[in-house]
Amino acid sequence: MLSTYTPVPTLAVKDLASAREFYEGVLGFTAGDDVPDGVLYTAGASQFLVYPSSYAGTNKATAVSFQVPADAFDTEIAALREKGLEFQTFDLDGASWSDGVMSMGDERVVWFADPDGNIIAVETAG
């Protein structure tokens, strides 16, 4: 069944060159194999695909989340701020916010968008 296979999150973008500048230059990913219509990036033990599409940026929900150890979270968030990323906030029952970081119990999360509006989360691994 499908549960035995590793999923590949897929992010649609309008301009692949611009997306590569963001994912490689801002977020620090190294491009893996170019595929016919995009590029694969390795993240941990998995990969994600960035590919051009006329539907880029139409998803208003989180497209991909990256889990980082709790003791590395503040360092990762500081590095993202240094790159100029602005974090999104919104109403969420039971959550508290501080400088763009959502806290709920032991969980901490930030959300931001890539240049095409794909919403990305960085959260504490739990």
SVG drawing of the C-alpha trace seen along z (x, -y; Angstrom):
<svg xmlns="http://www.w3.org/2000/svg" viewBox="-10 -41 33 43">
<polyline fill="none" stroke="black" stroke-width="0.4" points="0.0,0.0 1.0,-3.6 1.8,-3.9 5.1,-2.1 6.4,-4.8 7.9,-8.2 5.8,-11.1 7.2,-13.9 5.6,-17.3 5.1,-19.3 5.1,-23.1 3.8,-24.9 5.6,-28.1 5.1,-30.7 8.8,-31.2 11.2,-28.4 14.3,-30.6 12.9,-33.0 11.8,-30.0 15.3,-28.6 16.8,-31.9 14.4,-31.7 14.8,-28.0 18.5,-27.9 19.5,-31.5 17.1,-32.3 16.3,-28.9 19.7,-27.3 18.6,-24.2 20.9,-22.5 19.3,-21.6 19.2,-17.9 18.2,-16.3 16.6,-18.5 13.4,-16.8 11.7,-17.5 9.5,-20.2 11.2,-21.3 13.9,-20.6 14.0,-18.2 15.4,-19.4 16.5,-17.0 15.2,-17.8 16.2,-15.4 15.4,-11.9 12.9,-13.0 12.7,-15.4 10.3,-18.0 9.6,-19.1 9.3,-22.7 7.8,-22.9 6.2,-25.6 2.4,-25.8 -0.2,-28.3 -1.9,-27.4 1.0,-28.5 0.1,-30.2 -3.6,-29.3 -3.4,-27.1 -4.2,-29.2 -3.2,-26.4 0.2,-25.2 1.8,-23.5 4.9,-22.0 6.2,-21.9 9.7,-21.4 10.2,-19.9 13.3,-21.0 14.4,-19.9 13.1,-22.2 16.7,-23.1 17.5,-24.3 14.2,-26.2 15.3,-29.6 18.5,-29.4 16.6,-28.4 14.1,-31.2 16.8,-33.8 18.5,-32.6 15.2,-33.0 14.7,-36.5 18.3,-37.4 17.2,-36.5 14.4,-39.0 11.4,-36.6 8.3,-37.9 6.2,-35.5 2.4,-35.3 0.0,-35.3 -3.7,-34.5 -6.4,-33.7 -6.0,-30.2 -7.9,-29.1 -5.6,-28.3 -2.5,-29.8 -0.4,-32.6 1.8,-34.7 5.1,-36.4 7.0,-38.2 5.4,-36.0 6.0,-32.7 2.9,-30.7 3.1,-28.7 0.5,-26.1 1.6,-23.9 5.1,-22.7 4.7,-23.3 6.2,-26.4 5.6,-27.2 6.2,-30.0 4.6,-30.4 5.8,-32.3 5.2,-32.4 7.5,-31.8 7.5,-34.3 4.5,-32.6 2.4,-32.5 3.0,-28.8 2.8,-28.7 5.7,-27.1 5.8,-26.2 8.8,-25.5 7.8,-23.8 9.3,-22.1 9.6,-18.4 7.5,-16.5"/>
</svg>
